């Protein structure tokens, strides 16, 4: 497999290898791909959690479990009561 990088990305890879943290450009690329995979997994988990919270919020709204906050004072009192 061949990969084309911009000059800046090539320099970043070279710097990582030169620093001694990695033995080769391939190690740098593998680590970058592992981090990308981890980022995508975290993003997926966050989106799933957001969907769950939205579903819960919609159920609360439908059941009338809401608080109407008209101004900053209402908001402060609401958070103070938690």
N, C-alpha and C positions, 0 to 999 in steps of 0.2 A: 504494500500500500504506500502510495506517495501522498504527502500532504504539502500543500503550498501555504506558506505563512507570509504575512506582511513583514517588511523589514523590522518594524517595532516588535512584533511577536517573536521573530527569530532572535532578536537581541534579548528579549525577556528569557527565552529558553536558554540561550547561551549564558546569561548571567546566573541562572539557577544552577546550571552544570558547573560553571566556574566557581560558584560559592562552595561547592563540595556537598551540598544538600542532596544532589542527584548525581548518579554516575553517567547518565546519558540523556540525550534529548528524548528518547523513547520513554524513560522513566518520568520525565517532566510531563509529557503528553498523557501518559497513563494516569498520573496523579490528577491532572486537570480534568480528565474524563470522569474519574471517580468522584471528584468534587462536584462536577456538573450533575452526575447521577444523584448524589446526596441532596443537592440543592433542589432538584426536581421532585425527589421524594418528600422533602420537607414542604415544598410548595403544594404538592398534592394533599398532604395531611392537613395543611392550613386551610385549603379550599374545602376539604371535606368537613372540617370543624366549622367553618363559616356556614356551609349549607345546613348543618345540623342546628346551629344557633338560629339561623333564619327560620327554619321550620318550627323551632320552639317559640320564637317570637311571634310568628304568624298564628300559632295555636293560642298563645297568650292573648293576642289581639282579638281573635275570634271569640274567646271566652270572656272578654271584657276585663282581663287582668292588665290594666294600663294605668299610667299616671300622667296627668296633663300638667305640664310645667309651663307657666305663663311667662316667667321672668327669671333673672339670675338668682333672686332670693329663693324662689321655689326650687331651683336647681341645687343651691347650697343646702337647703333644708332636706331635700331628698337624699343627697349624699351623706349628710350628717346622720340621717336615720338608719343608714345601712349598717 
